[in-house]
Amino acid sequence: MDLEALLLGVEPMVALGLGLAALLVAPLVGALGNTEAGQSLVDSGRSMTKHGIRIGVETFNKVQETLAEVGESWNDLVAEAKAEVKVERNAAKAEQARRIEIVTD
């Protein structure tokens, strides 16, 4: 597996995980007396979580587009194959129709 593809798959999960962790820890930091650090942690957590979700949504949309293109290509191939079968069948029928037997007594 390509390292870049692996990292693209891991990045949204890491961002989402770190963002959620920061959002969970932020109230504790704020309760311990450092409200500025708590608010900074909340802001960072929201940003990372949103980034992870955004990448996930973009990936989902790209997969949908790709699957639609694959489905369209498949349908085109099936239609072409059916058309070729029909042409071959008609050609075979035409060949049989041209054969004439003359029977004499």
Secondary structure, DSSP 8 states (H G I E B T S, - for coil): --HHHHHHHHHHHHHHHHHHHHHHHHHHHHHTT-HHHHHHHHHHHHHHHHHHHHHHHHHHHHHHHHHHHHHHHHHHHHHHHHHHHHHHHHHHHHHHHH-------
